Amino acid sequence: MHLIKQGLRANADILAVLALFAAILPFSGGSFSFYRESLGLPLLCKLFCIMTVVAGMREYGILNFLVRHLLPAECSLRRLGVSLTFGCFFLSMAVTNDVSLIMLVPLTLEILRRCGHLECAVWIVTLQTIAANMGSMLTPMGNPQNLFIFEHYHVRAANFLQVTLPVTVACALLLSLAALRLPKDIRIVPAAAAGHLSVRVSLLLGALFALCLAAVFRALRPEIALLCVLAAMNLLKGRLLLKADFHLLGLFVALFLLTAALSRLEAVQALPQLLKGHVYLASVLLSQAISNVPAAVLLSHWTSDWQTLLLGVSCGGLGTLIASMASLISWRAVSRELKDSLKSYFWTFTLANAALLLLLSAALAASGAI
């Protein structure tokens, strides 16, 4: 019974969306085939493959090996902060913002505790969280909302990068400036390198990740990638198939059903006209309340302006703690390790995110991008 209660609490948002769908369904109509086609099975398939392969890379220590080998043997506290921040920034482009924070935030806290400089943790973890959220903006597989928009609007990779690259570069420059707050005259030894890896397993997981990328960029059917991932994971460790974020997959299913039902209601037929010229503002504000993944799914049914929607939900990941669910990973790590600094972290995080959101929004408005 306790496990059931835990499961219900963990999936309360999915249950709430499904309950709303059930309430709307009698008024929306639509056949079984209509709702089946609205589920976005190719997207769910690609998400599952990426999450499973990345879970395998974590399980076999590949990501940890890469991270620890990329850290300098000895450096200043400022250089360490820059390395860990941009580690999140670049890692998130390939293995998602969630995974980059799961890997690097605990490592950051461990290094700073061992070196006796936990007073810098609040600022470094804040920068890491921003870096993961904004670095993941660059690529379709960087975060779930990117992959959804890339798939839903059938965007070409070159067109996608045209939208995301300028903002990503701007964020990299701003993060570099923000890291100047860290002292450069304190020398520390970050971490010892990780142990040996299995070459065979590393090559297999690398090949699977390449298959996932091929599926994302539509060079391979997602069904083929799924079959390969299922077969390979069964050969390695079958339980890795359970490491995928089924909560996120379930949330996508619930949101797809809800938005399909909403799209058939007469009361919302005027939304496309109301959103015209306000897609960026709507996506930013909605992200602050329900996070950017649901915001992207909900708004996609009422706008064809995928460029502005992409900018809105990406920049909308800045701001409140729930604007991007990845930010809660850092919050949980800080709440465990820095109980006395929670208030400081909350205000530092909120003010830094709000400042960057306003700055980026002003720059996008001045450039005519929104």
C-alpha positions as CSV (number, residue, x, y, z in Angstrom):
1,M,0.0,0.0,0.0
2,H,2.9,2.4,0.8
3,L,4.4,1.7,-2.6
4,I,1.1,2.4,-4.3
5,K,0.8,5.7,-2.4
6,Q,4.3,6.7,-3.4
7,G,3.6,5.9,-7.0
8,L,0.4,8.0,-7.0
9,R,2.2,11.0,-5.5
10,A,5.0,10.7,-8.0
11,N,2.6,10.5,-10.9
12,A,0.1,13.1,-9.6
13,D,0.6,15.4,-12.6
14,I,0.0,12.5,-15.1
15,L,-3.2,11.5,-13.2
16,A,-4.4,15.2,-13.1
17,V,-3.9,15.5,-16.9
18,L,-5.7,12.2,-17.6
19,A,-8.6,13.3,-15.3
20,L,-8.9,16.5,-17.3
21,F,-8.8,14.5,-20.5
22,A,-11.6,12.2,-19.2
23,A,-13.7,15.3,-18.2
24,I,-13.3,16.8,-21.7
25,L,-13.7,13.7,-23.7
26,P,-17.5,13.5,-23.8
27,F,-17.6,17.0,-25.2
28,S,-14.8,16.6,-27.8
29,G,-15.7,13.5,-29.6
30,G,-13.2,11.8,-31.9
31,S,-12.7,8.2,-32.8
32,F,-10.3,5.7,-31.3
33,S,-8.0,6.0,-34.3
34,F,-7.9,9.8,-33.9
35,Y,-6.6,9.5,-30.4
36,R,-4.2,6.7,-31.3
37,E,-2.7,8.8,-34.1
38,S,-2.3,11.7,-31.6
39,L,-0.1,9.8,-29.3
40,G,3.1,10.6,-31.2
41,L,4.5,7.1,-31.1
42,P,7.7,7.9,-33.2
43,L,8.6,10.6,-30.6
44,L,8.0,8.3,-27.7
45,C,10.0,5.6,-29.4
46,K,13.0,7.9,-29.9
47,L,12.8,9.3,-26.3
48,F,12.8,5.8,-24.9
49,C,15.8,4.7,-27.0
50,I,17.8,7.8,-26.0
51,M,17.0,7.5,-22.3
52,T,17.8,3.8,-22.2
53,V,21.1,4.1,-24.0
54,V,22.2,7.0,-21.8
55,A,21.1,5.0,-18.7
56,G,23.5,2.2,-20.0
57,M,26.3,4.7,-20.4
58,R,25.8,5.9,-16.8
59,E,25.5,2.3,-15.5
60,Y,28.8,1.2,-17.1
61,G,30.6,4.4,-15.9
62,I,31.2,5.8,-19.4
63,L,29.9,9.3,-18.7
64,N,31.7,9.4,-15.3
65,F,34.9,8.3,-17.0
66,L,34.6,11.1,-19.6
67,V,33.8,13.8,-17.1
68,R,36.6,12.9,-14.7
69,H,39.2,12.7,-17.5
70,L,38.1,16.1,-18.8
71,L,38.7,17.8,-15.5
72,P,42.2,19.4,-15.1
73,A,44.6,17.7,-12.7
74,E,45.1,21.0,-10.8
75,C,43.5,24.3,-11.3
76,S,42.1,27.5,-9.8
77,L,38.7,27.5,-8.3
78,R,37.5,29.8,-11.2
79,R,38.8,27.3,-13.8
80,L,37.1,24.5,-12.0
81,G,33.8,26.3,-12.0
82,V,34.2,27.1,-15.7
83,S,35.0,23.4,-16.4
84,L,32.1,22.1,-14.4
85,T,29.7,24.7,-15.8
86,F,30.6,24.1,-19.5
87,G,30.7,20.4,-18.8
88,C,27.0,20.7,-18.2
89,F,26.6,23.0,-21.1
90,F,28.2,20.7,-23.7
91,L,27.1,17.3,-22.2
92,S,23.5,18.4,-22.2
93,M,23.6,18.8,-25.9
94,A,24.1,15.1,-26.4
95,V,22.7,13.3,-23.3
96,T,20.0,15.8,-22.1
97,N,20.0,18.5,-19.5
98,D,18.7,16.1,-16.8
99,V,21.5,13.6,-17.2
100,S,24.2,16.3,-17.3
101,L,23.0,17.7,-14.0
102,I,22.6,14.2,-12.5
103,M,26.2,13.5,-13.4
104,L,27.9,16.8,-12.6
105,V,26.1,18.5,-9.7
106,P,26.9,15.8,-7.1
107,L,30.5,15.6,-8.4
108,T,30.7,19.4,-8.0
109,L,29.5,19.3,-4.4
110,E,31.9,16.4,-3.6
111,I,34.9,18.2,-5.0
112,L,34.1,21.5,-3.2
113,R,33.5,19.7,0.1
114,R,36.8,17.8,-0.1
115,C,38.6,21.0,-1.0
116,G,36.9,23.0,1.8
117,H,35.2,25.6,-0.6
118,L,31.5,24.7,-0.3
119,E,30.8,28.5,0.0
120,C,31.2,28.6,-3.8
121,A,28.7,25.8,-4.4
122,V,25.6,28.0,-4.6
123,W,27.0,30.1,-7.5
124,I,28.6,27.2,-9.3
125,V,25.5,24.9,-9.1
126,T,23.3,27.9,-10.3
127,L,25.6,28.4,-13.3
128,Q,25.6,24.6,-14.0
129,T,21.8,24.5,-14.0
130,I,21.5,27.4,-16.3
131,A,24.2,25.9,-18.5
132,A,22.4,22.6,-18.8
133,N,19.0,24.2,-19.6
134,M,20.4,26.5,-22.2
135,G,23.1,24.2,-23.7
136,S,20.5,21.6,-24.3
137,M,18.6,24.1,-26.4
138,L,21.1,23.7,-29.2
139,T,20.2,20.1,-30.4
140,P,17.0,18.3,-31.0
141,M,18.0,15.6,-28.5
142,G,19.1,18.0,-25.8
143,N,15.8,18.0,-24.0
144,P,12.3,16.6,-24.4
145,Q,10.6,19.8,-25.6
146,N,13.2,20.2,-28.4
147,L,12.7,16.6,-29.6
148,F,8.9,17.1,-29.5
149,I,9.1,20.4,-31.6
150,F,11.6,18.8,-34.0
151,E,9.3,15.8,-34.5
152,H,5.9,17.6,-34.4
153,Y,6.7,20.2,-37.0
154,H,9.0,18.0,-39.1
155,V,11.8,20.6,-38.8
156,R,15.0,20.2,-40.8
157,A,18.2,20.0,-38.7
158,A,19.8,23.1,-40.4
159,N,16.7,25.2,-39.8
160,F,16.6,24.1,-36.2
161,L,20.2,25.1,-35.6
162,Q,19.6,28.5,-37.3
163,V,17.1,29.3,-34.5
164,T,19.0,27.8,-31.5
165,L,22.7,28.5,-32.3
166,P,22.6,32.3,-31.8
167,V,21.0,32.1,-28.3
168,T,23.2,29.2,-27.3
169,V,26.4,31.2,-28.2
170,A,25.0,34.2,-26.4
171,C,24.4,32.1,-23.3
172,A,27.9,30.7,-23.4
173,L,29.4,34.2,-23.4
174,L,27.2,35.3,-20.5
175,L,28.1,32.2,-18.5
176,S,31.8,32.9,-19.1
177,L,31.3,36.4,-17.7
178,A,29.3,35.1,-14.7
179,A,32.1,32.7,-13.8
180,L,34.4,35.7,-13.2
181,R,32.8,36.0,-9.8
182,L,34.7,32.9,-8.7
183,P,38.2,33.5,-7.2
184,K,41.1,32.7,-9.4
185,D,43.9,32.7,-6.8
186,I,42.8,29.5,-5.0
187,R,44.5,26.4,-6.3
188,I,42.7,23.0,-5.9
189,V,43.0,19.4,-7.0
190,P,39.6,18.4,-8.4
191,A,39.4,14.6,-8.7
192,A,41.3,11.5,-9.6
193,A,40.6,9.9,-12.9
194,A,38.0,7.1,-13.1
195,G,38.9,3.5,-13.5
196,H,39.1,1.3,-16.6
197,L,36.2,0.8,-19.0
198,S,35.1,-2.3,-20.9
199,V,36.0,-1.5,-24.6
200,R,33.5,-3.9,-25.9
201,V,30.6,-2.4,-23.9
202,S,31.7,1.1,-24.6
203,L,31.8,0.5,-28.4
204,L,28.4,-1.2,-28.3
205,L,26.7,1.7,-26.4
206,G,28.5,4.2,-28.6
207,A,27.0,2.4,-31.7
208,L,23.6,2.4,-30.1
209,F,23.8,6.1,-29.4
210,A,24.7,6.7,-33.0
211,L,21.6,4.7,-34.0
212,C,19.5,6.9,-31.7
213,L,21.0,10.0,-33.4
214,A,20.2,8.5,-36.8
215,A,16.6,8.0,-35.7
216,V,16.3,11.5,-34.3
217,F,17.6,13.0,-37.6
218,R,15.3,10.7,-39.6
219,A,18.1,8.8,-41.2
220,L,16.7,5.6,-39.6
221,R,13.2,4.4,-38.8
222,P,12.6,4.7,-35.0
223,E,11.2,1.1,-35.0
224,I,14.6,-0.2,-36.2
225,A,16.4,1.8,-33.5
226,L,14.0,0.5,-30.9
227,L,14.5,-3.1,-31.9
228,C,18.3,-2.7,-31.8
229,V,18.2,-1.0,-28.4
230,L,15.9,-3.7,-26.9
231,A,18.1,-6.5,-28.2
232,A,21.4,-5.0,-27.1
233,M,20.1,-4.1,-23.6
234,N,18.8,-7.6,-23.1
235,L,22.3,-8.9,-23.9
236,L,23.9,-6.5,-21.4
237,K,21.5,-6.0,-18.5
238,G,17.8,-6.4,-19.1
239,R,17.0,-4.1,-16.1
240,L,18.5,-1.2,-18.0
241,L,15.2,-1.2,-20.0
242,L,13.5,-0.1,-16.8
243,K,15.9,2.9,-16.3
244,A,14.1,5.0,-18.9
245,D,12.1,7.9,-17.4
246,F,8.6,6.3,-17.7
247,H,7.2,9.3,-15.8
248,L,8.2,11.6,-18.6
249,L,6.9,9.1,-21.2
250,G,3.6,8.9,-19.4
251,L,3.3,12.6,-19.1
252,F,3.8,12.9,-22.9
253,V,1.0,10.4,-23.5
254,A,-1.4,12.2,-21.1
255,L,-0.6,15.6,-22.7
256,F,-1.0,14.2,-26.2
257,L,-4.4,12.9,-25.4
258,L,-5.4,16.1,-23.6
259,T,-4.3,18.4,-26.4
260,A,-6.0,16.3,-29.0
261,A,-9.3,16.5,-27.1
262,L,-8.9,20.2,-26.5
263,S,-8.3,20.8,-30.2
264,R,-11.7,19.5,-31.0
265,L,-13.6,21.9,-28.6
266,E,-15.3,24.8,-30.2
267,A,-14.4,27.0,-27.2
268,V,-10.7,26.9,-28.1
269,Q,-11.0,27.3,-31.9
270,A,-10.2,31.0,-31.5
271,L,-6.8,30.3,-29.7
272,P,-4.7,30.4,-32.9
273,Q,-5.8,34.0,-33.6
274,L,-5.3,35.0,-29.9
275,L,-1.8,33.5,-29.9
276,K,-0.8,35.2,-33.1
277,G,2.1,37.6,-32.2
278,H,2.1,36.4,-28.6
279,V,3.6,32.9,-28.9
280,Y,6.8,33.8,-27.2
281,L,5.1,35.5,-24.2
282,A,2.6,32.8,-23.9
283,S,5.2,30.0,-23.9
284,V,7.5,31.8,-21.4
285,L,4.6,32.5,-19.0
286,L,3.1,29.0,-19.3
287,S,6.5,27.5,-18.7
288,Q,6.9,29.3,-15.4
289,A,3.7,27.7,-14.2
290,I,3.7,24.1,-15.6
291,S,7.3,23.8,-17.0
292,N,8.4,24.0,-20.6
293,V,7.7,20.4,-21.7
294,P,3.9,20.6,-21.1
295,A,3.9,24.2,-22.4
296,A,5.5,23.1,-25.7
297,V,3.0,20.2,-26.2
298,L,-0.1,22.3,-25.3
299,L,0.8,25.3,-27.4
300,S,1.9,23.3,-30.4
301,H,-1.8,22.6,-31.3
302,W,-2.6,26.3,-31.7
303,T,0.4,27.7,-33.5
304,S,2.4,26.9,-36.6
305,D,5.2,29.3,-35.5
306,W,7.6,26.6,-34.3
307,Q,10.6,29.0,-34.3
308,T,9.0,31.3,-31.7
309,L,7.6,28.4,-29.7
310,L,11.1,26.8,-29.6
311,L,12.6,30.1,-28.4
312,G,9.8,30.6,-25.9
313,V,10.0,27.2,-24.2
314,S,13.8,27.2,-24.3
315,C,14.1,30.7,-22.7
316,G,11.1,29.9,-20.6
317,G,13.1,27.1,-18.9
318,L,14.8,30.0,-17.1
319,G,12.9,31.7,-14.2
320,T,11.1,29.6,-11.6
321,L,12.4,26.3,-10.2
322,I,9.7,24.4,-12.0
323,A,10.1,26.3,-15.4
324,S,12.4,23.4,-16.3
325,M,12.0,20.2,-14.4
326,A,15.7,19.6,-14.8
327,S,16.3,22.5,-12.4
328,L,14.7,20.4,-9.6
329,I,17.6,17.9,-9.9
330,S,20.0,20.6,-8.7
331,W,17.5,21.7,-6.0
332,R,17.3,18.2,-4.6
333,A,21.1,17.8,-4.6
334,V,21.5,21.2,-2.8
335,S,18.8,20.4,-0.3
336,R,20.6,17.2,0.6
337,E,24.1,18.6,0.8
338,L,23.7,22.3,1.7
339,K,20.7,22.4,4.0
340,D,22.0,25.7,5.5
341,S,22.3,27.4,2.1
342,L,18.8,26.5,0.7
343,K,17.5,30.0,1.0
344,S,20.6,31.5,-0.5
345,Y,20.5,29.0,-3.4
346,F,16.8,29.7,-4.1
347,W,17.3,33.5,-4.3
348,T,20.5,33.2,-6.2
349,F,19.0,30.8,-8.7
350,T,15.8,32.8,-9.1
351,L,17.5,36.2,-9.6
352,A,20.1,34.8,-12.0
353,N,17.5,33.0,-14.0
354,A,15.2,36.0,-14.1
355,A,18.0,38.4,-15.1
356,L,19.1,36.1,-18.0
357,L,15.5,35.6,-19.1
358,L,14.9,39.3,-19.3
359,L,18.2,39.9,-21.1
360,L,17.6,37.2,-23.7
361,S,14.0,38.3,-24.2
362,A,15.1,41.9,-24.8
363,A,17.9,40.8,-27.2
364,L,15.5,38.6,-29.2
365,A,12.9,41.4,-29.3
366,A,15.5,43.9,-30.5
367,S,16.7,41.5,-33.2
368,G,13.2,40.8,-34.4
369,A,13.4,37.1,-33.7
370,I,10.2,37.3,-31.6
